[in-house]
Amino acid sequence: MPASARITDLKPGHDAKQADAAMCSRFRLTAAQVRTRFATYHRLVPREEHDFYLWFPCWVDGTIRYNGAVWHFHTQAGHLLWTDWPDGQQKELGGVHDDDPSGN
C-alpha cells in the first residue's frame, strides 16, 4: 500500500450476542496498525481460515483512500482481514496462524 494512501473511518464493532463479546470493548486499531496488517498478511487459500484461524466477534471496519478512489476493509481480532483493495475484488487475507505463532 503506498505511503500516501489514507486509512480512514476506523469503526470498531462486535457481535454482542457472542459469549466472549465482553473482550471486544478493548479491540481498537490505529491506521498504522491496519497498514501493518496489509503489509504483512498474505492471501488465504481455500480452507486456510477454517484450519488455522480462530474467529472472534470483534472487528474494525475502515476505508482506504488513494488517488481519488475508495476501498473498504473489515479486519477482525484473530489475524483476519477482508478487503477490496487494490482492484475492487473481494479477498481474504490472514496473518500469523492462530494455532501456530511461527506462522507455519
Summary of the structure (lengths in Angstrom):
residues: 104
radius of gyration: 13.8
end to end distance: 24.7
largest distance: 41.7
contacts: 267
relative contact order: 0.23
helix: 20%
strand: 35%
